[in-house]
């Protein structure tokens, strides 16, 4: 079966969080020479394609990059990087076949405000976001919710790992290593308030076991940013292709206000009557649908819903989703609301 092509939105000056993973989750970096060669290719890519490389982390069977493209050429630059490395990797090992699993993933990040800064922290936290250091997915969520608190030694081990990890740009940002000439650190360090401030910014996530705010639900996204940024991005997506479901998804994003109106119709009350009721299923329905249809992060949805923090939004959505297993009436209601929303012009 032919795989759908991931969405590619090449924007002049666009910021992108880029990832690529080894085929069958195999290692793409097996020794120091592999790491060093890939970093050399990143440097060459920056020069060849005039791409600003803001952050990177090489993680054994995958990598993360944060880049900016003054010439709207993210796709071409990353394709060159992956093909160049694959040819070298295979030649070194006298092997043939794919090195990377399918096409690379990219998320267009809002370059304004704190979004790009948060994306850099997300990239840099990868070396400590592991089960071995107590920050696997479940443990990460537990620490973020305050259910579990790491002991002092665990925190020290995470910070040592973060500081000493050679294959990440964090040591350069934090002042532990020289900044290579091809790495663009000026803009993000300026936004953070300097190296010391940037170090504190990243370390606060290590000590509280949470992703940077807004990056808790990045999986599967093609756009990450404010509501205004999402609306602008709809015009950048170009024509809709049958091979790109993500593009169709972006084109069909529904404003949260529209979702609320649909829920009000089915609940039979105005939003103000049930929005502040703790555990109200109508409110939770609206949040659940917003997560499915708005294209916004939990953080943005919470702000629109009256200032809820992303943890509360996440819990409410999880609670409502779980109720669908044993409340048939709610399943029918979700289908009715989705049908109404499918007819909305956005």
C-alpha positions in Angstrom: 0.0 0.0 0.0 1.3 3.4 -0.9 2.0 5.6 2.1 0.5 9.1 2.2 3.0 11.9 1.8 3.5 14.0 5.0 2.6 17.6 4.7 5.4 20.0 3.5 4.8 23.7 3.9 7.9 25.6 2.7 7.7 29.1 4.1 10.1 32.0 3.7 11.7 32.5 7.1 9.8 29.5 8.5 11.0 27.7 11.7 10.8 23.9 11.6 11.2 21.2 14.1 12.5 18.3 12.0 12.8 14.6 12.9 13.9 11.5 11.1 14.1 8.0 12.5 16.1 4.9 11.5 14.3 2.2 9.5 12.6 -0.3 11.9 13.9 2.0 14.7 17.5 0.8 14.0 20.5 2.9 15.0 21.6 5.5 12.5 24.5 6.6 14.7 26.6 3.7 15.9 29.8 5.4 16.9 31.6 8.7 17.2 32.5 8.8 13.6 28.8 8.6 12.5 27.9 11.4 14.9 30.7 13.6 13.7 30.0 13.0 10.0 26.4 13.9 10.4 27.2 17.1 12.2 29.6 17.9 9.4 26.7 17.4 7.0 24.5 19.7 9.0 27.2 22.4 8.7 27.4 21.8 5.0 23.6 21.9 4.6 23.5 25.3 6.5 26.0 26.7 4.0 24.7 25.0 0.8 21.0 25.9 1.4 21.4 29.1 3.5 19.6 27.4 6.3 19.9 28.7 9.9 20.4 25.7 12.2 19.2 26.8 15.7 19.4 23.5 17.6 20.1 19.8 17.1 20.2 16.5 19.1 21.4 13.2 17.7 19.8 10.3 19.5 21.0 6.9 18.4 18.1 5.8 16.2 16.8 9.3 15.3 17.7 13.0 15.3 16.0 16.3 16.0 16.7 19.7 14.3 15.4 23.2 14.7 16.0 25.1 11.5 14.9 28.4 9.9 14.6 28.8 6.1 15.1 32.3 4.7 14.7 30.8 1.2 11.7 28.6 1.9 13.6 25.4 1.2 13.2 23.1 4.2 12.2 20.1 2.1 15.1 20.3 -0.3 17.7 20.9 2.5 16.5 18.0 4.7 16.2 15.7 1.7 19.8 16.5 0.8 20.9 15.9 4.4 19.2 12.5 4.7 20.3 11.2 1.3 23.9 12.4 1.8 24.1 10.6 5.1 22.4 7.5 3.9 24.9 7.1 1.0 27.9 7.6 3.3 26.4 5.3 6.1 25.8 2.5 3.6 29.2 2.9 1.8 31.0 2.8 5.2 29.3 -0.5 6.1 29.2 -2.0 2.6 25.4 -2.3 2.8 22.5 -1.3 0.7 18.9 -0.3 1.4 17.1 2.4 3.4 18.7 4.0 6.4 15.8 6.2 7.4 12.2 5.1 8.1 10.1 6.7 5.4 10.0 10.4 5.0 11.2 12.9 7.6 8.8 14.6 9.8 8.5 18.4 10.2 6.4 20.7 12.3 6.1 24.3 11.2 6.7 26.3 14.4 5.5 29.8 15.2 8.7 31.9 15.1 7.1 34.7 17.1 7.1 34.9 20.9 8.2 31.9 22.9 7.3 29.1 20.6 10.7 28.8 18.9 12.4 29.1 22.3 10.3 26.2 23.5 11.1 24.2 20.4 14.8 24.5 21.1 14.3 23.3 24.7 12.2 20.4 23.4 15.1 19.4 21.1 17.7 19.8 23.9 15.8 17.8 26.4 16.0 14.6 24.3 19.1 13.1 26.0 17.3 13.2 29.4 13.8 12.2 28.2 14.5 8.5 28.8 13.2 5.8 31.0 16.7 5.2 32.4 16.7 8.7 33.9 13.1 8.4 35.1 11.6 10.6 32.4 9.9 8.0 30.2 6.5 9.1 28.9 4.4 7.9 31.9 6.9 9.1 34.5 7.3 12.4 32.8 3.5 13.0 33.0 3.5 11.9 36.7 6.2 14.4 37.6 4.5 17.1 35.7 1.3 16.5 37.6 3.2 16.5 40.9 2.3 12.9 41.6 6.0 11.8 41.8 9.0 13.9 42.8 12.5 12.8 41.8 15.1 12.6 44.5 18.2 14.8 44.5 20.5 12.2 42.9 18.1 11.6 40.1 18.0 15.3 39.3 21.8 15.6 39.5 22.2 12.7 37.1 19.8 14.3 34.6 21.6 17.6 34.7 25.0 15.9 34.3 23.6 14.0 31.3 22.2 17.2 29.7 25.4 19.1 30.3 27.8 16.4 29.1 25.9 15.1 26.1 28.3 15.6 23.1 25.8 15.2 20.3 23.5 18.1 21.1 23.8 21.9 20.7 22.8 22.4 24.4 26.3 22.6 25.7 27.0 25.4 23.3 23.9 27.3 24.3 24.5 26.8 28.0 28.1 27.9 27.9 29.7 24.5 28.4 31.2 24.3 25.0 32.3 26.7 22.2 29.6 27.8 19.8 30.5 26.6 16.3 30.3 29.3 13.6 27.5 27.6 11.7 25.2 27.2 14.7 22.7 30.1 15.0 22.3 30.8 18.7 22.0 34.6 18.8 18.3 34.9 18.4 17.2 32.3 20.9 19.8 33.4 23.5 18.6 37.0 23.1 15.0 35.8 23.7 16.0 33.8 26.7 18.1 36.7 28.2 21.6 35.2 27.7 23.4 31.9 28.3 22.7 31.7 32.1 19.0 32.4 31.6 18.8 29.9 28.8 20.4 27.3 31.0 17.9 27.9 33.7 15.0 27.8 31.2 16.0 24.3 30.0 16.9 23.0 33.5 13.5 23.9 34.9 12.0 21.3 32.7 14.5 18.7 33.8 13.6 19.3 37.5 9.9 19.3 37.0 9.6 16.4 34.5 7.6 18.2 31.9 7.9 19.3 28.3 8.1 23.0 27.5 4.6 24.4 27.7 2.8 23.9 24.4 4.9 20.9 23.4 3.1 18.3 25.5 1.1 17.0 22.5 3.4 17.6 19.6 3.1 14.1 18.2 1.3 14.0 14.8 1.2 17.8 14.4 2.2 19.7 11.3 1.7 23.2 12.8 2.6 24.5 16.3 1.9 28.0 17.4 -0.8 30.6 18.3 -4.3 30.7 16.9 -3.3 33.6 14.6 -0.4 31.6 13.3 -2.6 28.6 12.6 -5.0 30.8 10.6 -2.1 32.2 8.6 -0.7 28.8 7.9 -3.9 27.6 6.2 -3.1 30.0 3.4 0.5 28.6 3.1 -0.7 25.0 2.7 -1.4 25.4 -1.0 -3.7 23.1 -2.9 -5.1 20.0 -1.3 -3.6 16.7 -2.5 -5.3 13.3 -2.0 -1.9 12.0 -1.0 -1.6 14.5 1.9 -4.3 13.9 4.6 -2.4 16.2 6.9 -2.9 19.1 4.4 -6.6 18.3 4.3 -6.7 18.2 8.1 -5.1 21.6 8.2 -7.5 23.1 5.7 -10.4 21.7 7.7 -9.4 23.0 11.1 -12.4 24.5 12.9 -12.2 27.4 15.3 -12.9 26.6 18.9 -15.7 29.2 19.0 -17.5 27.3 16.3 -17.1 24.0 18.2 -18.5 25.6 21.3 -21.6 26.8 19.4 -22.2 23.2 18.1 -21.9 21.9 21.7 -24.2 24.6 23.0 -26.9 23.4 20.5 -26.7 19.8 21.6 -26.3 20.5 25.3 -29.2 23.0 25.3 -27.4 25.6 27.4 -25.0 28.5 26.7 -21.3 27.9 27.3 -21.3 30.3 30.2 -23.8 28.1 32.1 -21.6 25.0 32.1 -18.1 26.1 31.3 -17.0 26.5 34.9 -18.8 23.4 36.3 -16.1 21.1 37.6 -16.2 17.8 35.6 -19.2 18.9 33.5 -19.5 16.5 30.6 -20.6 19.3 28.2 -17.5 21.3 28.8 -15.4 18.1 28.5 -17.2 17.3 25.2 -16.2 20.8 23.8 -12.6 20.3 24.9 -12.5 16.8 23.4 -13.9 18.0 20.0 -11.5 21.0 20.1 -8.5 18.6 20.5 -9.8 16.6 17.5 -10.8 19.4 15.2 -9.2 22.8 16.0 -5.6 21.9 15.3 -4.5 23.8 18.4 -2.4 22.7 21.3 -3.9 21.9 24.7 -2.4 25.1 26.0 -4.2 27.2 23.3 -7.5 25.4 23.8 -7.3 26.0 27.6 -6.7 29.7 27.0 -9.8 30.0 24.8 -11.8 27.9 27.3 -11.4 30.5 30.0 -7.9 30.2 31.2 -7.6 26.5 31.9 -4.0 25.2 32.2 -3.0 22.4 29.8 -3.0 19.8 32.5 -6.6 20.4 33.3 -7.5 20.3 29.7 -5.7 17.0 29.2 -7.4 15.4 32.2 -10.8 16.6 31.0 -10.3 15.2 27.6 -9.0 11.9 29.0 -12.0 11.7 31.3 -14.5 12.3 28.5 -12.7 9.9 26.2 -12.8 7.1 28.8 -16.6 7.7 29.4 -17.3 6.9 25.7 -16.6 3.3 26.4 -19.6 2.9 28.6 -22.0 5.7 27.8 -23.5 5.0 24.3 -25.5 8.3 24.4 -22.2 10.3 24.5 -20.8 8.3 21.6 -23.9 9.2 19.5 -23.6 12.8 20.6 -19.9 12.9 19.5 -21.0 11.6 16.0 -23.7 14.2 15.8 -21.4 17.0 16.7 -18.7 15.8 14.2 -21.3 15.6 11.5 -22.3 19.2 12.2 -18.7 20.3 12.2 -18.0 18.6 8.9 -20.5 20.9 7.3 -18.9 24.1 8.7 -17.1 26.4 6.3 -13.7 27.5 7.7 
